[in-house]
Amino acid sequence: MNKRESTYYIRIGGIYCDHCKTIIRQSLLEIEGVKSVHISGNVAITCADIPIRQLIDCINQIGYYTEERWICRGWNKWKLLEILQLCLSAGVVLGIRYVLLWWMGYDLLNVIPTIDNSVTLGMLFVTGLLTSVHCVGMCGAINLVASQDKRSAAVYNAGRILIYTLVGVMIGAIGNVLRIDTRIANVFSLIVALLMLLMGLSMTGLFSFSSKCCFPIQKKRHSAFVLGLLNGFMPCSPLIAMQLYAMSTGSPLWGGLSMFLFGLGTVPLMLGIGLIRELFERKKEQVQKNFAVLIVLLACFMVIRSLSALGFHPVTQKAKLSDYIVAEIGDDYQMVQAELSYSSYGNIAVKKGIPVIFTILAEDEYLTECNNAIVSTDFDFSVSIHPGENVINFTPEEEGVFVYTCWMNMIKNKIYVYE
């Protein structure tokens, strides 16, 4: 007589890469009576009516952990809890972003530079510092394995910095011969952002994309330096974006320097996580899911920015003059003035066919590395912003709502041209 089959949904601690899932799946399938094992965030086991303790013991014996209260039968309540936790994490991140943007003009989700030679060397270091949260989320498992002690943690990071710099030198030299068209670079950035989005969604555990962002990790000692060198060849989205930037410099020296500074910026958090690795031994999965939320949000903003750079602006074509700063019309020209803030240049309305004198008033305290230059592909202007009056001249020839942005394509404002 066949035993009745049941489906158990089990939370398992310590899953942080595809290799972990493979080990768990193979071990559970070796138990007599287990028919199938599906892992996506938590584990769904279809099996004959076998003792729950047998499943628990199997999981704990191979180095992961679960307990009886983490097992439910018949319906997957863990999936709902995971979705609620991820939504809460996303809400917290967006809330912090709003506060920082309002208070000091810093955009938490605007940390990956556009492929543009106007970015400063200091910003490359800051970019590395900020995107190191992505490094921890995507490759934190390798970091923890490599960082068995303080010496190996330092050696691992030295290997990363060395390979970043060498790759920067090589692709900088390539860029000197093979110039990348701006539009092609923006297409690459869009592809990178979409890959980053897929990886982030995979890391949440809610989807079953195959994640190749980490090498298979065995529970044995690896060469920290070799792991650091291999880190430079991972399909990591911010790393690819920085490599494209290094290539755009067209110089081995500046390509290597930019990658060195970016890598140096990732060291504090990566090294710190490695040095306090024991604090994360039983929290890897939870930490990774929180980082995954940040990665998904970063990717979404990066997609929007890439689309904006390619000329796709999701703005409505319906507009009311009352929503804009309307230009005053003179005999042969029209004048409009707006004040710079951390996150805005001002939405303006101008009349078709009349030359525009657009003045942006900028106070030094509101100028940042993000808003210090604006561009418009529709009206063909690119202007650096400095304290005081910044005058922009253009003539609108077509009706509609157009977008002009900061040089990083993140701060967006509208120009409404009416008849």
KOLPA-724604 format. One record per residue (C-alpha): residue number from 1; residue in three letters; x, y, z. Coordinates in steps of 0.5 Angstrom, whole numbers. Layout:
! KOLPA-724604
+-----+---------+-------+-------+-------+
! num ! residuo !    px !    py !    pz !
+-----+---------+-------+-------+-------+
! NUM !     ALA !     X !     Y !     Z !
...
+-----+---------+-------+-------+-------+
***
This chain:
! KOLPA-724604
+-----+---------+-------+-------+-------+
! num ! residuo !    px !    py !    pz !
+-----+---------+-------+-------+-------+
!   1 !     MET !     0 !     0 !     0 !
!   2 !     ASN !     3 !     7 !    -2 !
!   3 !     LYS !     4 !    12 !     3 !
!   4 !     ARG !     0 !    18 !     3 !
!   5 !     GLU !     5 !    24 !     0 !
!   6 !     SER !     5 !    31 !     4 !
!   7 !     THR !     8 !    37 !     2 !
!   8 !     TYR !    13 !    41 !     7 !
!   9 !     TYR !    15 !    48 !     7 !
!  10 !     ILE !    21 !    49 !    11 !
!  11 !     ARG !    26 !    55 !    13 !
!  12 !     ILE !    33 !    53 !    13 !
!  13 !     GLY !    38 !    58 !    15 !
!  14 !     GLY !    45 !    59 !    12 !
!  15 !     ILE !    43 !    58 !     5 !
!  16 !     TYR !    47 !    64 !     1 !
!  17 !     CYS !    49 !    61 !    -6 !
!  18 !     ASP !    47 !    56 !   -11 !
!  19 !     HIS !    52 !    51 !    -9 !
!  20 !     CYS !    48 !    51 !    -2 !
!  21 !     LYS !    42 !    49 !    -5 !
!  22 !     THR !    45 !    44 !    -9 !
!  23 !     ILE !    48 !    40 !    -3 !
!  24 !     ILE !    41 !    41 !     1 !
!  25 !     ARG !    37 !    38 !    -5 !
!  26 !     GLN !    42 !    32 !    -6 !
!  27 !     SER !    42 !    30 !     1 !
!  28 !     LEU !    34 !    31 !     2 !
!  29 !     LEU !    33 !    27 !    -4 !
!  30 !     GLU !    37 !    21 !    -1 !
!  31 !     ILE !    32 !    20 !     4 !
!  32 !     GLU !    27 !    14 !     2 !
!  33 !     GLY !    20 !    17 !     1 !
!  34 !     VAL !    23 !    24 !    -1 !
!  35 !     LYS !    20 !    25 !    -8 !
!  36 !     SER !    22 !    32 !   -10 !
!  37 !     VAL !    25 !    38 !    -7 !
!  38 !     HIS !    24 !    45 !   -10 !
!  39 !     ILE !    28 !    51 !    -7 !
!  40 !     SER !    26 !    58 !    -8 !
!  41 !     GLY !    27 !    62 !    -1 !
!  42 !     ASN !    25 !    56 !     3 !
!  43 !     VAL !    25 !    49 !     1 !
!  44 !     ALA !    19 !    45 !    -1 !
!  45 !     ILE !    19 !    38 !     0 !
!  46 !     THR !    14 !    33 !    -3 !
!  47 !     CYS !    15 !    26 !     1 !
!  48 !     ALA !    11 !    20 !     3 !
!  49 !     ASP !     9 !    21 !    10 !
!  50 !     ILE !    16 !    21 !    14 !
!  51 !     PRO !    18 !    23 !    21 !
!  52 !     ILE !    19 !    31 !    21 !
!  53 !     ARG !    25 !    29 !    25 !
!  54 !     GLN !    28 !    26 !    20 !
!  55 !     LEU !    28 !    32 !    15 !
!  56 !     ILE !    31 !    36 !    21 !
!  57 !     ASP !    37 !    32 !    22 !
!  58 !     CYS !    39 !    31 !    15 !
!  59 !     ILE !    39 !    39 !    14 !
!  60 !     ASN !    43 !    40 !    21 !
!  61 !     GLN !    48 !    34 !    19 !
!  62 !     ILE !    50 !    37 !    13 !
!  63 !     GLY !    52 !    44 !    16 !
!  64 !     TYR !    45 !    48 !    15 !
!  65 !     TYR !    40 !    49 !    21 !
!  66 !     THR !    33 !    49 !    22 !
!  67 !     GLU !    28 !    47 !    27 !
!  68 !     GLU !    21 !    44 !    28 !
!  69 !     ARG !    17 !    51 !    29 !
!  70 !     TRP !    20 !    53 !    22 !
!  71 !     ILE !    16 !    47 !    18 !
!  72 !     CYS !     9 !    48 !    16 !
!  73 !     ARG !     5 !    43 !    12 !
!  74 !     GLY !     0 !    44 !     7 !
!  75 !     TRP !     1 !    52 !     5 !
!  76 !     ASN !     7 !    56 !     5 !
!  77 !     LYS !     6 !    61 !    10 !
!  78 !     TRP !    14 !    63 !    10 !
!  79 !     LYS !    13 !    66 !     3 !
!  80 !     LEU !     8 !    71 !     5 !
!  81 !     LEU !    12 !    73 !    11 !
!  82 !     GLU !    18 !    73 !     6 !
!  83 !     ILE !    14 !    78 !     2 !
!  84 !     LEU !    12 !    82 !     8 !
!  85 !     GLN !    19 !    83 !    10 !
!  86 !     LEU !    22 !    85 !     3 !
!  87 !     CYS !    17 !    90 !     3 !
!  88 !     LEU !    18 !    93 !    10 !
!  89 !     SER !    26 !    93 !     8 !
!  90 !     ALA !    24 !    96 !     1 !
!  91 !     GLY !    20 !   101 !     5 !
!  92 !     VAL !    25 !   103 !    10 !
!  93 !     VAL !    31 !   104 !     4 !
!  94 !     LEU !    26 !   109 !     1 !
!  95 !     GLY !    24 !   112 !     7 !
!  96 !     ILE !    32 !   113 !     9 !
!  97 !     ARG !    33 !   116 !     1 !
!  98 !     TYR !    27 !   121 !     2 !
!  99 !     VAL !    30 !   123 !     9 !
! 100 !     LEU !    37 !   124 !     6 !
! 101 !     LEU !    35 !   127 !     0 !
! 102 !     TRP !    31 !   132 !     3 !
! 103 !     TRP !    36 !   134 !     9 !
! 104 !     MET !    42 !   134 !     5 !
! 105 !     GLY !    41 !   132 !    -2 !
! 106 !     TYR !    44 !   126 !    -2 !
! 107 !     ASP !    41 !   120 !    -6 !
! 108 !     LEU !    42 !   113 !    -3 !
! 109 !     LEU !    40 !   110 !   -10 !
! 110 !     ASN !    44 !   114 !   -14 !
! 111 !     VAL !    51 !   111 !   -13 !
! 112 !     ILE !    53 !   108 !   -20 !
! 113 !     PRO !    56 !   113 !   -24 !
! 114 !     THR !    54 !   115 !   -31 !
! 115 !     ILE !    59 !   113 !   -37 !
! 116 !     ASP !    62 !   120 !   -37 !
! 117 !     ASN !    69 !   123 !   -36 !
! 118 !     SER !    66 !   129 !   -32 !
! 119 !     VAL !    66 !   125 !   -26 !
! 120 !     THR !    71 !   126 !   -21 !
! 121 !     LEU !    76 !   122 !   -18 !
! 122 !     GLY !    74 !   123 !   -11 !
! 123 !     MET !    67 !   121 !   -13 !
! 124 !     LEU !    70 !   114 !   -16 !
! 125 !     PHE !    72 !   113 !    -9 !
! 126 !     VAL !    65 !   115 !    -6 !
! 127 !     THR !    62 !   110 !   -11 !
! 128 !     GLY !    66 !   104 !    -9 !
! 129 !     LEU !    64 !   106 !    -2 !
! 130 !     LEU !    57 !   106 !    -3 !
! 131 !     THR !    56 !   100 !    -8 !
! 132 !     SER !    60 !    96 !    -3 !
! 133 !     VAL !    53 !    94 !     0 !
! 134 !     HIS !    52 !    91 !    -7 !
! 135 !     CYS !    59 !    87 !    -6 !
! 136 !     VAL !    57 !    84 !     1 !
! 137 !     GLY !    50 !    82 !    -2 !
! 138 !     MET !    53 !    79 !    -8 !
! 139 !     CYS !    59 !    76 !    -6 !
! 140 !     GLY !    59 !    76 !     1 !
! 141 !     ALA !    59 !    69 !     2 !
! 142 !     ILE !    66 !    69 !    -2 !
! 143 !     ASN !    68 !    74 !     3 !
! 144 !     LEU !    67 !    70 !     9 !
! 145 !     VAL !    70 !    64 !     6 !
! 146 !     ALA !    76 !    68 !     5 !
! 147 !     SER !    77 !    72 !    11 !
! 148 !     GLN !    78 !    66 !    16 !
! 149 !     ASP !    83 !    71 !    20 !
! 150 !     LYS !    85 !    78 !    20 !
! 151 !     ARG !    91 !    76 !    15 !
! 152 !     SER !    87 !    73 !    10 !
! 153 !     ALA !    82 !    78 !    10 !
! 154 !     ALA !    87 !    83 !     8 !
! 155 !     VAL !    90 !    79 !     3 !
! 156 !     TYR !    83 !    77 !     0 !
! 157 !     ASN !    82 !    85 !    -1 !
! 158 !     ALA !    89 !    86 !    -4 !
! 159 !     GLY !    88 !    81 !    -9 !
! 160 !     ARG !    81 !    85 !   -11 !
! 161 !     ILE !    84 !    91 !   -11 !
! 162 !     LEU !    90 !    89 !   -15 !
! 163 !     ILE !    86 !    85 !   -21 !
! 164 !     TYR !    81 !    91 !   -21 !
! 165 !     THR !    87 !    96 !   -22 !
! 166 !     LEU !    90 !    91 !   -28 !
! 167 !     VAL !    84 !    90 !   -31 !
! 168 !     GLY !    83 !    98 !   -31 !
! 169 !     VAL !    89 !    99 !   -34 !
! 170 !     MET !    88 !    94 !   -40 !
! 171 !     ILE !    81 !    96 !   -42 !
! 172 !     GLY !    83 !   103 !   -41 !
! 173 !     ALA !    88 !   102 !   -47 !
! 174 !     ILE !    83 !    98 !   -51 !
! 175 !     GLY !    79 !   104 !   -50 !
! 176 !     ASN !    84 !   109 !   -53 !
! 177 !     VAL !    84 !   105 !   -59 !
! 178 !     LEU !    76 !   103 !   -59 !
! 179 !     ARG !    72 !   109 !   -57 !
! 180 !     ILE !    65 !   107 !   -55 !
! 181 !     ASP !    60 !   111 !   -57 !
! 182 !     THR !    55 !   114 !   -52 !
! 183 !     ARG !    49 !   111 !   -54 !
! 184 !     ILE !    52 !   104 !   -54 !
! 185 !     ALA !    55 !   105 !   -47 !
! 186 !     ASN !    48 !   107 !   -45 !
! 187 !     VAL !    45 !   101 !   -48 !
! 188 !     PHE !    51 !    97 !   -44 !
! 189 !     SER !    49 !   100 !   -38 !
! 190 !     LEU !    41 !    98 !   -39 !
! 191 !     ILE !    43 !    91 !   -40 !
! 192 !     VAL !    48 !    91 !   -34 !
! 193 !     ALA !    42 !    94 !   -30 !
! 194 !     LEU !    37 !    89 !   -32 !
! 195 !     LEU !    42 !    83 !   -31 !
! 196 !     MET !    43 !    87 !   -24 !
! 197 !     LEU !    35 !    87 !   -23 !
! 198 !     LEU !    35 !    79 !   -24 !
! 199 !     MET !    41 !    78 !   -20 !
! 200 !     GLY !    37 !    82 !   -14 !
! 201 !     LEU !    31 !    78 !   -15 !
! 202 !     SER !    34 !    72 !   -15 !
! 203 !     MET !    38 !    73 !    -8 !
! 204 !     THR !    31 !    75 !    -5 !
! 205 !     GLY !    29 !    68 !    -6 !
! 206 !     LEU !    22 !    69 !    -9 !
! 207 !     PHE !    24 !    67 !   -16 !
! 208 !     SER !    28 !    61 !   -18 !
! 209 !     PHE !    33 !    65 !   -23 !
! 210 !     SER !    40 !    61 !   -23 !
! 211 !     SER !    45 !    66 !   -20 !
! 212 !     LYS !    52 !    65 !   -22 !
! 213 !     CYS !    54 !    71 !   -18 !
! 214 !     CYS !    58 !    67 !   -14 !
! 215 !     PHE !    63 !    61 !   -15 !
! 216 !     PRO !    61 !    54 !   -12 !
! 217 !     ILE !    63 !    55 !    -4 !
! 218 !     GLN !    66 !    49 !    -1 !
! 219 !     LYS !    67 !    48 !     7 !
! 220 !     LYS !    74 !    48 !     6 !
! 221 !     ARG !    80 !    53 !     6 !
! 222 !     HIS !    81 !    57 !     0 !
! 223 !     SER !    87 !    61 !    -2 !
! 224 !     ALA !    85 !    68 !     0 !
! 225 !     PHE !    89 !    72 !    -5 !
! 226 !     VAL !    87 !    67 !   -11 !
! 227 !     LEU !    79 !    69 !    -9 !
! 228 !     GLY !    81 !    76 !    -9 !
! 229 !     LEU !    84 !    76 !   -16 !
! 230 !     LEU !    78 !    71 !   -19 !
! 231 !     ASN !    73 !    77 !   -16 !
! 232 !     GLY !    75 !    82 !   -21 !
! 233 !     PHE !    72 !    77 !   -27 !
! 234 !     MET !    65 !    76 !   -24 !
! 235 !     PRO !    59 !    79 !   -27 !
! 236 !     CYS !    58 !    84 !   -22 !
! 237 !     SER !    53 !    90 !   -25 !
! 238 !     PRO !    57 !    96 !   -21 !
! 239 !     LEU !    64 !    93 !   -23 !
! 240 !     ILE !    62 !    92 !   -30 !
! 241 !     ALA !    59 !    99 !   -30 !
! 242 !     MET !    66 !   102 !   -27 !
! 243 !     GLN !    70 !    98 !   -33 !
! 244 !     LEU !    66 !   101 !   -38 !
! 245 !     TYR !    67 !   108 !   -35 !
! 246 !     ALA !    75 !   106 !   -35 !
! 247 !     MET !    74 !   104 !   -42 !
! 248 !     SER !    71 !   111 !   -44 !
! 249 !     THR !    77 !   114 !   -41 !
! 250 !     GLY !    81 !   112 !   -47 !
! 251 !     SER !    88 !   112 !   -42 !
! 252 !     PRO !    91 !   106 !   -39 !
! 253 !     LEU !    93 !   111 !   -33 !
! 254 !     TRP !    86 !   114 !   -32 !
! 255 !     GLY !    83 !   107 !   -33 !
! 256 !     GLY !    87 !   104 !   -28 !
! 257 !     LEU !    87 !   109 !   -23 !
! 258 !     SER !    79 !   110 !   -23 !
! 259 !     MET !    79 !   102 !   -22 !
! 260 !     PHE !    84 !   103 !   -16 !
! 261 !     LEU !    80 !   108 !   -13 !
! 262 !     PHE !    73 !   105 !   -14 !
! 263 !     GLY !    76 !    98 !   -11 !
! 264 !     LEU !    79 !   102 !    -5 !
! 265 !     GLY !    72 !   105 !    -4 !
! 266 !     THR !    70 !    98 !    -3 !
! 267 !     VAL !    75 !    96 !     2 !
! 268 !     PRO !    72 !    99 !     9 !
! 269 !     LEU !    66 !    95 !     9 !
! 270 !     MET !    68 !    88 !     5 !
! 271 !     LEU !    74 !    88 !    10 !
! 272 !     GLY !    70 !    90 !    16 !
! 273 !     ILE !    65 !    84 !    14 !
! 274 !     GLY !    71 !    79 !    14 !
! 275 !     LEU !    74 !    81 !    20 !
! 276 !     ILE !    67 !    80 !    24 !
! 277 !     ARG !    65 !    74 !    20 !
! 278 !     GLU !    63 !    70 !    26 !
! 279 !     LEU !    57 !    75 !    27 !
! 280 !     PHE !    54 !    73 !    21 !
! 281 !     GLU !    55 !    66 !    21 !
! 282 !     ARG !    48 !    65 !    23 !
! 283 !     LYS !    45 !    71 !    20 !
! 284 !     LYS !    48 !    70 !    12 !
! 285 !     GLU !    41 !    69 !     9 !
! 286 !     GLN !    37 !    75 !    13 !
! 287 !     VAL !    43 !    80 !    11 !
! 288 !     GLN !    43 !    77 !     4 !
! 289 !     LYS !    36 !    78 !     3 !
! 290 !     ASN !    36 !    86 !     6 !
! 291 !     PHE !    42 !    87 !     1 !
! 292 !     ALA !    38 !    84 !    -4 !
! 293 !     VAL !    32 !    89 !    -3 !
! 294 !     LEU !    37 !    95 !    -4 !
! 295 !     ILE !    40 !    91 !   -10 !
! 296 !     VAL !    33 !    91 !   -13 !
! 297 !     LEU !    32 !    98 !   -12 !
! 298 !     LEU !    39 !   100 !   -15 !
! 299 !     ALA !    38 !    96 !   -21 !
! 300 !     CYS !    31 !   100 !   -22 !
! 301 !     PHE !    34 !   107 !   -21 !
! 302 !     MET !    39 !   105 !   -26 !
! 303 !     VAL !    34 !   102 !   -31 !
! 304 !     ILE !    30 !   109 !   -31 !
! 305 !     ARG !    37 !   113 !   -31 !
! 306 !     SER !    39 !   109 !   -37 !
! 307 !     LEU !    33 !   109 !   -41 !
! 308 !     SER !    33 !   117 !   -39 !
! 309 !     ALA !    40 !   117 !   -42 !
! 310 !     LEU !    37 !   114 !   -49 !
! 311 !     GLY !    32 !   119 !   -49 !
! 312 !     PHE !    26 !   115 !   -46 !
! 313 !     HIS !    23 !   119 !   -41 !
! 314 !     PRO !    16 !   117 !   -38 !
! 315 !     VAL !    13 !   124 !   -37 !
! 316 !     THR !     6 !   125 !   -39 !
! 317 !     GLN !     4 !   130 !   -45 !
! 318 !     LYS !    -1 !   133 !   -42 !
! 319 !     ALA !     1 !   139 !   -38 !
! 320 !     LYS !    -2 !   146 !   -34 !
! 321 !     LEU !     1 !   152 !   -34 !
! 322 !     SER !     0 !   153 !   -27 !
! 323 !     ASP !     4 !   147 !   -25 !
! 324 !     TYR !    10 !   151 !   -28 !
! 325 !     ILE !    15 !   157 !   -28 !
! 326 !     VAL !    12 !   161 !   -34 !
! 327 !     ALA !    17 !   165 !   -38 !
! 328 !     GLU !    16 !   172 !   -38 !
! 329 !     ILE !    15 !   174 !   -46 !
! 330 !     GLY !    19 !   181 !   -48 !
! 331 !     ASP !    19 !   184 !   -55 !
! 332 !     ASP !    24 !   179 !   -58 !
! 333 !     TYR !    26 !   174 !   -53 !
! 334 !     GLN !    23 !   170 !   -46 !
! 335 !     MET !    26 !   170 !   -39 !
! 336 !     VAL !    25 !   165 !   -34 !
! 337 !     GLN !    28 !   164 !   -27 !
! 338 !     ALA !    29 !   158 !   -23 !
! 339 !     GLU !    33 !   156 !   -16 !
! 340 !     LEU !    37 !   150 !   -15 !
! 341 !     SER !    35 !   145 !   -10 !
! 342 !     TYR !    39 !   139 !    -8 !
! 343 !     SER !    34 !   135 !   -12 !
! 344 !     SER !    31 !   140 !   -17 !
! 345 !     TYR !    33 !   145 !   -22 !
! 346 !     GLY !    25 !   147 !   -23 !
! 347 !     ASN !    20 !   146 !   -28 !
! 348 !     ILE !    19 !   151 !   -33 !
! 349 !     ALA !    14 !   153 !   -39 !
! 350 !     VAL !    16 !   157 !   -45 !
! 351 !     LYS !    12 !   159 !   -51 !
! 352 !     LYS !    14 !   156 !   -58 !
! 353 !     GLY !    18 !   160 !   -63 !
! 354 !     ILE !    21 !   165 !   -58 !
! 355 !     PRO !    28 !   165 !   -56 !
! 356 !     VAL !    29 !   163 !   -48 !
! 357 !     ILE !    34 !   166 !   -43 !
! 358 !     PHE !    33 !   161 !   -38 !
! 359 !     THR !    37 !   163 !   -31 !
! 360 !     ILE !    38 !   158 !   -26 !
! 361 !     LEU !    40 !   161 !   -19 !
! 362 !     ALA !    45 !   157 !   -15 !
! 363 !     GLU !    47 !   157 !    -8 !
! 364 !     ASP !    54 !   154 !    -6 !
! 365 !     GLU !    51 !   150 !    -1 !
! 366 !     TYR !    46 !   147 !    -5 !
! 367 !     LEU !    51 !   145 !   -11 !
! 368 !     THR !    53 !   137 !   -10 !
! 369 !     GLU !    57 !   132 !   -15 !
! 370 !     CYS !    51 !   130 !   -18 !
! 371 !     ASN !    47 !   137 !   -20 !
! 372 !     ASN !    53 !   141 !   -22 !
! 373 !     ALA !    52 !   140 !   -29 !
! 374 !     ILE !    45 !   139 !   -33 !
! 375 !     VAL !    44 !   137 !   -40 !
! 376 !     SER !    38 !   137 !   -45 !
! 377 !     THR !    38 !   132 !   -52 !
! 378 !     ASP !    32 !   136 !   -54 !
! 379 !     PHE !    35 !   143 !   -54 !
! 380 !     ASP !    42 !   141 !   -55 !
! 381 !     PHE !    45 !   144 !   -49 !
! 382 !     SER !    50 !   142 !   -43 !
! 383 !     VAL !    52 !   147 !   -38 !
! 384 !     SER !    56 !   147 !   -32 !
! 385 !     ILE !    53 !   150 !   -26 !
! 386 !     HIS !    57 !   154 !   -21 !
! 387 !     PRO !    55 !   159 !   -15 !
! 388 !     GLY !    51 !   165 !   -18 !
! 389 !     GLU !    47 !   166 !   -24 !
! 390 !     ASN !    47 !   160 !   -30 !
! 391 !     VAL !    44 !   163 !   -36 !
! 392 !     ILE !    42 !   158 !   -41 !
! 393 !     ASN !    40 !   160 !   -48 !
! 394 !     PHE !    35 !   156 !   -53 !
! 395 !     THR !    30 !   156 !   -58 !
! 396 !     PRO !    24 !   151 !   -57 !
! 397 !     GLU !    21 !   150 !   -64 !
! 398 !     GLU !    16 !   144 !   -62 !
! 399 !     GLU !    10 !   144 !   -57 !
! 400 !     GLY !    10 !   138 !   -52 !
! 401 !     VAL !    13 !   136 !   -45 !
! 402 !     PHE !    21 !   135 !   -45 !
! 403 !     VAL !    26 !   133 !   -40 !
! 404 !     TYR !    32 !   136 !   -38 !
! 405 !     THR !    37 !   132 !   -33 !
! 406 !     CYS !    43 !   132 !   -29 !
! 407 !     TRP !    49 !   130 !   -32 !
! 408 !     MET !    48 !   123 !   -29 !
! 409 !     ASN !    41 !   123 !   -31 !
! 410 !     MET !    38 !   122 !   -25 !
! 411 !     ILE !    35 !   129 !   -23 !
! 412 !     LYS !    30 !   130 !   -28 !
! 413 !     ASN !    26 !   137 !   -29 !
! 414 !     LYS !    21 !   139 !   -35 !
! 415 !     ILE !    20 !   144 !   -40 !
! 416 !     TYR !    13 !   145 !   -42 !
! 417 !     VAL !    13 !   148 !   -49 !
! 418 !     TYR !     6 !   151 !   -51 !
! 419 !     GLU !     3 !   155 !   -57 !
+-----+---------+-------+-------+-------+
***
